[in-house]
Amino acid sequence: MTLQEILALPELEGKLLNQARTQGFVTAMAAAPNVLTPHEWLPYLWGGEEVAPFSDGEQLECYIEHIIEMWNAYRPALFDGSWVWPEGCELDEEEIVTESARDFCEGVLQGWQLARDDWETIMPEESEDNALLGGVLLSLSMLYDPETSIAALQEQGVEGLDQFEEIFNAIPVMLCGLTQRGSTLVEQQ
């Protein structure tokens, strides 16, 4: 069973993060400066409950295999600079970005909350590195909620949607750079 097939099962409807949010969350875990083991964060994919919503042990096992496979693909890609947006996450003329891109950004931001203390420890508020972290989080937030971002930009006299395209295209480089910098800072501690 593919991850999408598992997520589409009627008995699991609304009980797991959708595919794009899952990809975002796993990206945040793969980018985290200190490796968190999957058993520390897997329950967040089903709302933080101690008991997984699967009635079938094989389904749970298959689901976990897909998640671990995703993490195993994303982490090295973030380190070698080859990470790219997952399929379906793209720019959209009417909506600025696709729903998948929004969901992905939401998943990354949710995952960041889990690793937040680690990030804030190695990139304290007054550090130069904190600007990098803040820039990545701001960019993800803008893509997650483009309407609010456009309104805020217009209040400051900034017009145009070109910035969203630039931000969208910069996200892979930003996430890779943040992951690499986080790892370097952890090694220096």
C-alpha positions in Angstrom: 0.0 0.0 0.0 1.2 3.5 -0.8 1.1 6.2 1.8 -1.7 7.9 -0.2 -3.7 4.7 -0.2 -3.3 4.4 3.5 -4.3 8.0 4.1 -7.4 7.4 1.9 -8.7 4.5 3.9 -12.2 5.5 5.2 -11.5 4.3 8.8 -8.5 6.7 9.0 -10.3 9.7 7.5 -9.4 12.8 9.5 -7.2 10.9 11.9 -3.8 11.4 10.2 -2.1 14.5 8.7 -2.7 14.5 4.9 0.1 13.6 2.6 1.4 17.2 2.0 1.3 18.0 5.8 3.0 14.7 6.5 5.8 15.6 4.0 6.2 19.0 5.6 6.3 17.6 9.1 8.8 14.9 8.2 10.9 17.6 6.4 11.0 19.6 9.7 12.1 16.5 11.5 14.7 15.7 8.9 16.0 19.3 9.1 16.1 19.4 12.9 19.5 20.1 14.4 19.4 17.2 16.8 18.0 14.0 15.4 14.7 13.1 17.1 13.9 9.4 16.9 10.7 8.6 15.1 9.0 7.2 18.2 9.4 10.8 19.7 7.5 12.4 16.8 5.4 9.8 15.0 2.4 10.3 17.3 2.2 13.9 16.1 1.2 12.6 12.7 -2.1 11.4 14.3 -2.7 14.3 16.6 -0.3 13.4 19.5 -2.5 10.6 20.8 -0.6 7.7 22.5 -2.5 5.1 20.6 -2.2 5.1 16.8 -5.6 5.2 15.0 -4.9 2.0 13.1 -7.0 -1.0 13.7 -4.7 -3.2 11.7 -1.1 -3.7 12.8 0.1 -4.3 9.2 -1.4 -1.0 8.2 0.5 0.8 11.0 3.7 -1.0 10.1 3.3 -0.1 6.4 2.5 3.6 7.4 5.6 3.8 9.6 7.8 2.3 6.8 6.6 5.0 4.4 7.4 7.7 7.0 10.8 6.4 7.8 11.5 6.0 4.0 10.5 9.6 3.5 12.8 10.8 6.4 15.6 8.7 5.0 15.2 10.4 1.6 14.8 13.9 2.9 17.6 14.1 5.5 20.5 13.4 3.1 18.8 15.6 0.4 18.7 18.5 2.9 22.4 18.0 3.7 23.6 17.7 0.1 21.4 20.5 -1.2 19.3 18.4 -3.5 16.0 18.6 -1.6 13.1 19.8 -3.7 9.4 20.6 -3.1 7.3 17.4 -3.1 5.2 16.7 -6.0 2.0 18.8 -6.1 3.5 21.7 -4.2 3.7 24.4 -6.8 2.8 28.0 -7.6 -0.8 28.7 -8.6 -1.9 31.7 -10.6 -5.2 32.1 -8.8 -4.3 30.9 -5.3 -0.6 31.9 -5.4 0.4 28.4 -4.2 -1.4 25.1 -4.4 -3.3 23.7 -1.5 -0.6 21.0 -1.3 2.1 23.7 -0.9 0.1 25.4 1.8 -0.4 22.1 3.6 3.3 21.3 3.3 4.2 24.7 4.8 1.8 24.0 7.7 3.4 20.6 8.3 6.9 22.1 8.4 5.7 24.8 10.9 4.0 22.2 13.0 7.2 20.1 13.0 9.3 23.1 13.8 7.3 23.6 17.0 8.5 20.1 18.2 12.1 21.0 17.5 11.8 24.6 18.5 13.8 24.4 21.7 16.7 22.8 19.9 16.6 25.5 17.2 16.4 28.3 19.8 19.3 26.9 21.8 21.7 26.8 18.8 20.3 30.0 17.2 19.5 32.3 20.1 17.5 35.5 19.5 20.4 37.9 19.4 22.5 35.7 17.0 23.1 36.2 13.3 21.9 32.6 12.8 18.5 33.6 14.3 17.9 35.8 11.2 18.3 32.8 9.0 15.9 30.8 11.1 13.4 33.7 11.2 13.7 34.2 7.4 12.8 30.5 6.8 9.9 30.5 9.2 8.6 33.8 7.8 8.8 32.6 4.2 7.0 29.3 5.1 4.3 31.3 7.0 3.8 33.7 4.0 3.3 30.7 1.7 1.0 29.0 4.2 -1.2 32.1 4.4 -0.6 34.2 1.3 -3.8 36.3 1.6 -2.8 37.7 5.0 0.8 38.2 3.7 -0.5 40.1 0.7 -2.7 42.4 2.9 0.3 43.0 5.2 2.6 43.8 2.3 0.0 46.2 0.7 -0.2 48.0 4.0 3.5 48.7 3.7 3.1 49.8 0.1 4.5 46.7 -1.5 2.6 45.5 -4.5 2.9 42.4 -6.7 3.1 38.7 -6.4 6.6 38.3 -7.7 7.9 38.0 -4.1 5.9 34.8 -3.6 7.4 33.2 -6.6 10.9 34.2 -5.4 10.1 32.9 -1.9 8.6 29.7 -3.2 11.7 29.1 -5.5 14.1 29.9 -2.6 12.5 27.5 0.0 14.5 24.4 -1.1 17.8 26.4 -0.8 16.7 28.0 2.5 15.7 24.6 4.1 19.0 23.0 2.9 21.0 25.9 4.2 19.2 26.0 7.6 19.7 22.2 8.0 23.4 22.4 7.2 23.9 25.4 9.5 22.0 23.8 12.3 24.1 20.7 12.1 27.4 22.7 12.0 26.3 24.6 15.2 25.4 21.4 17.0 28.8 19.9 16.1 30.5 23.1 17.5 28.8 22.8 20.9 
